[in-house]
Each structure stands twice: as C-alpha cells, then as structure tokens.
Amino acid sequence: MEAKTFGIIAALTPDVSHVDQLSIIIRYYLHGQVYERFLPFLPILSHTGGLLSREMLNVLSDNGICISNCRGQSYDNASNMFGKYAKVQARIKEVNPLALYVPCNAHSLVGTNSVNICIDAITYFGFVAGLYACFVASTHRWEILMNNSDSSLKSLSKTRWSCHVDATSAIFRNCEGIYAALSVFVESNDEKPDARFEASVL
C-alpha cells in the first residue's frame, strides 16, 4: 500500500442466511484525498475478541498491510469489539499501541457520511423514503397498501442505521404487492392528480 498510515473499521452483521460476517475497511490519506477500501466479508462462528482480532490481523497481513502503521481503529458497539480488556480494540493495541480507538459514534458517522456521498445510495434511499411517505400520507393510502401487500413498509431513521435494512427488507419481501398498490393509485380516477403522478413516478 502506497499510503504509510491507515485506520481500520470493522463491524459484525448477519447475512441473509443468518451467518455473522465480519466486514473490514481500511481508511487512509493519500495525495490530498481520504480513501476507504473494503477488504473482505469473513464468516464468523465465534465472537470472542481473540478470534476477531486474529482474523483482522490475518486479513491485513494477507493484503500486505502492516499493523504497525495503523493509527486508528473503530468498531460497532458490541462489547466484544470495544471492551477495555481482552476485546478486539485492546488486543490490537497490544500489538500496536499507536492504534487509537475511536468510539462508536464516530464510527457511525463514517458509515453514514460514506453513504451520503454515493449518488446511487442517495438515489436508492431517497426512493425508499419517498415510497414510505407516499403510503403513510393518509389512512386511505395505507389501507390500499395493506389490501395488496402481505406486510407494511418501514420508515428510515436518522439515528438507527439498522432501520435502513428493515425498510429495504420490507420492500424486497413485498415488491409485487407494493407495485400493485401503486398501480391502484395510477389507474384510479378517484385519486387526486398529484397522488397519481407521485405513484407513477415511484
């Protein structure tokens, strides 16, 4: 890696088959720009600080990245990640005392701000928010949704990133029903023109 120093970001999240995966990202500064690079998803069967830190160190080593050049580490708020004793951040600091731990709030901002500069993510989550807003605007619209869909939509949250997953999953599970409900708006002469237009756009 051309950049000398870097920070490491890691989080545990289950995949669709409910197997926990460890995602690892490195963040570095090079030629006046800040970069973030995703390394791997690793299936994780144990959540101990020892195993997680070993896996992270192995990934860095496999990619030719020296842990002695790490100057920051940031994790989610699971106790096995940020705990003071025998946890991931403590074990990484045993190997490299210069790897400063940054608490979860800053870690959350990194993820949120990263999404907010990706036009595809901005467009997608704008659609998700617009879809929810369309149906929640009135009890009549919500009733049409529920008559055509197996379950309701979920709203996004500015404070809980997991709500983005819930909202996305609700659309994925009920895509055909949501489309059918939107079609009711578009094709109904009883709906207001602006509601029909909004539904056709969505």
C-alpha positions, 0 to 999 in steps of 0.5 A, a space after each residue: 500500500 502506497 499510503 504509510 498510515 491507515 485506520 481500520 473499521 470493522 463491524 459484525 452483521 448477519 447475512 441473509 442466511 443468518 451467518 455473522 460476517 465480519 466486514 473490514 475497511 481500511 481508511 487512509 490519506 493519500 495525495 490530498 484525498 481520504 480513501 476507504 477500501 473494503 477488504 473482505 466479508 469473513 464468516 464468523 462462528 465465534 465472537 470472542 475478541 481473540 478470534 476477531 482480532 486474529 482474523 483482522 490481523 490475518 486479513 491485513 497481513 494477507 493484503 500486505 498491510 502492516 499493523 504497525 502503521 495503523 493509527 486508528 481503529 473503530 468498531 460497532 458497539 458490541 462489547 466484544 469489539 470495544 471492551 477495555 480488556 481482552 476485546 478486539 480494540 485492546 488486543 490490537 493495541 497490544 500489538 500496536 499501541 499507536 492504534 487509537 480507538 475511536 468510539 462508536 459514534 464516530 464510527 457511525 458517522 463514517 458509515 453514514 457520511 460514506 453513504 451520503 456521498 454515493 449518488 446511487 445510495 442517495 438515489 436508492 434511499 431517497 426512493 425508499 423514503 419517498 415510497 414510505 411517505 407516499 403510503 403513510 400520507 393518509 389512512 386511505 393510502 395505507 389501507 390500499 397498501 395493506 389490501 395488496 401487500 402481505 406486510 407494511 413498509 418501514 420508515 428510515 431513521 436518522 439515528 438507527 442505521 439498522 432501520 435502513 435494512 428493515 425498510 429495504 427488507 420490507 420492500 424486497 419481501 413485498 415488491 409485487 404487492 407494493 407495485 400493485 398498490 401503486 398501480 391502484 393509485 395510477 389507474 384510479 380516477 378517484 385519486 387526486 392528480 398529484 397522488 397519481 403522478 407521485 405513484 407513477 413516478 415511484 
